[in-house]
């Protein structure tokens, strides 16, 4: 149960990154790319740091990846079948 807190934190952080990039008049594709780079940056930092702090950052980056996957599904995939 405790693992869901950092995953949710990563999800919320990437949601805020997406909202800020959209408020700066970015397109959907560019905002998704910014979120993807934010995820990759946090993952790379967690691998460089290592130890217990790196594991925590890795779990936060997992939440960021989940956000990127969900936002791509909601924006890019046409669920209407047209």
C-alpha positions in Angstrom: 0.0 0.0 0.0 2.9 2.4 0.7 4.2 2.1 -2.8 1.1 3.8 -4.2 2.0 7.1 -2.5 5.2 7.8 -4.6 3.5 6.4 -7.7 0.6 8.9 -7.2 3.1 11.6 -6.5 4.9 11.0 -9.8 1.5 11.0 -11.5 0.6 14.3 -10.0 4.0 15.8 -10.7 3.8 14.9 -14.4 0.2 16.1 -14.5 1.4 19.5 -13.3 4.2 19.4 -15.9 1.5 18.8 -18.6 -0.7 21.6 -17.3 2.2 24.1 -17.2 3.3 23.1 -20.7 -0.3 23.5 -22.0 -0.6 26.9 -20.3 2.5 28.0 -22.2 0.6 27.4 -25.4 2.3 24.2 -26.4 0.6 21.6 -28.7 -0.5 18.3 -27.3 2.4 16.5 -29.0 4.9 18.9 -27.6 3.4 18.7 -24.1 3.5 14.9 -24.2 7.1 15.0 -25.3 8.0 17.4 -22.4 6.3 14.9 -20.0 8.2 12.0 -21.5 11.5 13.9 -21.1 10.6 14.7 -17.5 10.1 11.0 -16.9 13.4 10.0 -18.5 15.2 12.7 -16.6 13.9 11.5 -13.2 14.6 7.9 -14.2 18.2 8.8 -15.2 18.7 10.7 -12.0 17.5 7.8 -9.9 19.9 5.4 -11.7 22.8 7.8 -11.1 22.0 8.4 -7.4 21.3 4.7 -6.6 20.8 3.5 -3.0 17.5 3.9 -1.3 16.9 7.5 -2.5 17.4 6.2 -6.1 14.8 3.5 -5.5 12.3 6.1 -4.3 12.9 8.3 -7.3 12.6 5.3 -9.6 9.1 4.5 -8.1 8.1 8.2 -8.6 9.3 7.9 -12.2 7.0 4.9 -12.6 4.0 7.1 -11.7 5.3 9.6 -14.3 5.4 6.8 -16.9 1.9 5.7 -16.1 0.7 9.3 -16.7 2.5 9.5 -20.0 0.9 6.2 -21.2 -2.6 7.3 -20.1 -2.4 10.7 -21.6 -1.2 9.3 -24.9 -4.1 6.8 -24.8 -6.7 9.6 -24.1 -5.3 12.1 -26.6 -4.0 10.0 -29.5 -6.3 6.9 -29.6 -9.7 7.4 -31.2 -12.2 5.3 -29.1 -15.2 6.2 -31.3 -14.1 3.9 -34.1 -14.1 6.7 -36.7 
